């Protein structure tokens, strides 16, 4: 569920800056998870917070795009 939401957010992102931030955050969390699979939940929680933080911004941007 989390991964699906992340990909949906990624695909709806219209700015390279937000994609860069998302990439760095997900890469950081996944590398930490690879080192210690027994303690991965806090890192997934931090990504979820990040996704929620930028979701409002992405919705705002999508409403302002003129087709």
C-alpha positions in Angstrom: 0.0 0.0 0.0 2.8 2.4 1.0 4.8 1.7 -2.2 1.7 2.1 -4.4 1.0 5.5 -2.8 4.6 6.6 -3.3 4.5 5.7 -7.0 1.2 7.5 -7.4 2.6 10.6 -5.7 5.8 10.3 -7.8 3.8 10.1 -11.1 1.6 13.1 -10.2 4.6 15.2 -9.3 5.0 18.0 -11.7 8.3 19.5 -10.5 11.8 18.0 -10.7 12.6 19.5 -7.3 9.9 17.5 -5.5 10.9 14.3 -7.3 14.6 14.9 -6.3 13.6 15.3 -2.7 11.4 12.2 -2.8 14.2 10.2 -4.5 16.7 11.2 -1.8 14.4 10.4 1.0 13.4 7.0 -0.4 17.0 6.1 -1.2 18.1 7.1 2.3 15.4 5.0 3.9 15.9 2.0 1.7 19.7 1.9 2.3 19.1 2.0 6.0 16.5 -0.8 5.7 19.0 -2.9 3.8 21.5 -2.6 6.6 19.0 -3.6 9.3 15.8 -5.3 8.2 14.7 -5.8 11.8 14.3 -2.1 12.4 12.7 -0.8 9.1 9.4 0.5 10.4 10.7 3.8 11.7 12.1 4.6 8.3 8.9 3.7 6.5 7.1 6.0 9.0 9.5 8.9 8.1 8.8 8.4 4.4 5.1 8.4 5.1 5.4 11.7 6.9 7.4 13.0 3.9 4.7 11.9 1.5 2.0 13.5 3.5 4.0 16.7 3.7 4.3 17.1 0.0 0.9 15.7 -1.0 -0.9 19.0 -0.2 1.7 20.8 -2.3 1.2 18.5 -5.3 -2.5 18.8 -5.1 -2.2 22.6 -5.0 0.2 22.5 -8.1 -2.1 20.2 -10.0 -5.1 22.6 -9.5 -3.0 25.5 -10.8 -1.9 23.7 -14.0 -3.7 25.1 -17.1 -4.5 22.6 -19.8 
